[in-house]
Amino acid sequence: MVPNLKMTPGHSQDAVLVFCKDMVKKYPRLKYFLGAYVEYFYCDFSAQKLCIENNRDKRFKLNIGSGPVSEGAGFTQVDYVSYPGVHVRADAHHLPFRDGSVDALMCEQLIEHVRDSQNVFDEFRRIIKPGGEIYITAPFMYPFHATPIDMKRWTEDGLAGDLEGFEIIESGVLAGPTAALIETLHTWLAVLLSFNSERVYQLTYLALLPFLKPFKLLDLFFMNKLKSAYRLAAIFYFYGKKLPVEKPES
């Protein structure tokens, strides 16, 4: 969801990783399997599941930046690329939906990859109806990953601040300190063994992936539960409800 963006160094340097990611996304079953192995098992998806369940009977629900994997429960899949399973091809900066028409919206692992995150947040505020719900994730202590670009990071408070106008139902750590540590180690080793070659870096990163990712399961068992986990969290989530628009006093 990043059209009309000039190529950044990261975009061109990570061409191998972008190619592999796009190839995987063309095969939803493969994307689901690999996603489960390298990402999903170590995350706390309790708030996401709560959002899905609370909005199961709502009429109009969107999954922005969905890729090919459906969240189910009647969510309309929206992405800038026409992957299998995508219902609406659209740019997150200019969503083709009426003001106040959306009952619930999910946006996972996308917001760091858009050109203008504040513009995207404004679009979410525009299309979600008062009382409608939003579930969004954003990285904090997570290495640079230009697939295709990588623009920003958020603390838990920073994410809530950018979502002004939404009352917090629940926010917290999606992926904890162990994930942050393993992702950093993964990138550090790939840089160390790259011999100053971006292509070798990407190939080394891919080669190390199956050996390092499983260690992030430690977060699921204990690290996400610690009160101080937010200080070194890899990814945060925000689950909230849009507040009614206050009418100016006459």
C-alpha positions, -999 to +999 in steps of 0.1 A: +000+000+000+028+024-009+022+036-044+041+065-060+069+064-036+104+070-048+128+041-043+147+042-010+180+025-004+163-001+016+138-008-011+164-015-037+188-033-014+162-057-001+151-068-036+157-105-029+136-104+003+108-085-014+108-110-043+106-139-018+078-123+002+058-115-029+062-151-042+050-165-009+020-142-009+008-156-042+002-190-025-021-184+005-016-219+020+022-215+019+018-179+033-003-193+062+022-221+069+053-199+068+036-171+087+026-195+114+062-208+117+081-175+116+056-150+131+023-161+146+031-188+172+049-164+195+024-135+195-004-127+219-035-126+197-061-125+225-071-089+217-073-096+180-096-126+187-117-105+210-121-079+182-132-106+157-156-121+182-171-088+193-177-078+156-188-112+142-223-100+135-214-066+123-223-058+087-192-040+072-157-049+084-123-043+068-089-059+070-065-033+056-033-046+042-047-081+044-024-099+019-037-132+008-046-146+043-082-140+054-091-132+091-125-147+084-156-136+102-168-117+072-140-092+070-135-076+035-098-080+025-082-048+013-047-046-001-028-025-026-018-057-045-043-081-060-032-112-041-055-142-041-084-136-016-082-098-018-116-083-023-108-046-028-075-033-043-069+002-027-043+025-013-045+029+025-039+066+020-071+070-001-096+044+010-127+041-013-152+039+015-178+064+027-174+085+059-186+066+089-195+035+070-172+009+087-182-011+117-148-026+125-113-024+110-082-044+114-047-034+103-018-057+111+019-053+103+012-025+078+015+009+093+053+010+094+053+004+056+031+033+045+044+066+031+024+088+055+011+070+086-007+100+099-027+103+067-036+066+070-047+071+106-069+100+095-084+077+068-093+052+095-109+079+116-129+091+086-144+057+075-150+041+110-184+050+124-188+063+160-188+033+182-169+013+156-138-006+166-102-008+154-075-033+160-040-023+148-004-035+154+028-015+151+065-023+157+087-008+184+120-026+190+122-043+156+150-041+130+147-023+097+128-045+072+122-028+038+096-050+022+090-029+003+098+002+026+101+007+063+093+042+077+085+044+114+083+028+149+059+033+178+059+030+216+026+018+232+018+054+242+028+067+208+005+044+190-024+054+213-015+091+207-017+087+169-051+071+173-066+101+190-104+099+189-104+062+198-111+050+233-087+022+244-105-011+250-071-029+254-035-022+243-003-041+250+025-063+239+018-084+208+054-097+205+077-093+235+114-088+244+125-123+232+111-115+198+130-082+198+162-100+209+159-127+183+150-103+155+180-082+164+204-112+166+191-125+133+198-092+116+232-088+134+244-122+123+233-115+087+251-082+087+282-098+103+283-126+077+274-105+047+310-095+038+296-060+031+273-073+003+236-065+005+228-096-016+248-119+007+231-102+037+196-111+023+206-147+014+222-152+049+191-137+065+169-163+047+193-191+055+192-183+093+155-178+094+144-214+102+170-218+130+164-186+149+126-179+147+115-207+170+133-192+200+107-164+200+082-189+215+097-180+248+077-148+247+045-167+245+052-187+277+065-159+299+080-127+286+048-111+273+033-116+308+059-096+326+049-061+336+081-045+322+079-063+288+067-031+272+101-016+277+116-039+250+086-051+231+090-060+194+054-052+185+025-034+202-013-037+196-041-012+201-078-023+203-102+006+206-136+021+199-142+054+180-156+081+203-187+101+192-178+134+174-184+162+198-207+189+183-195+225+189-217+244+213-240+269+197 
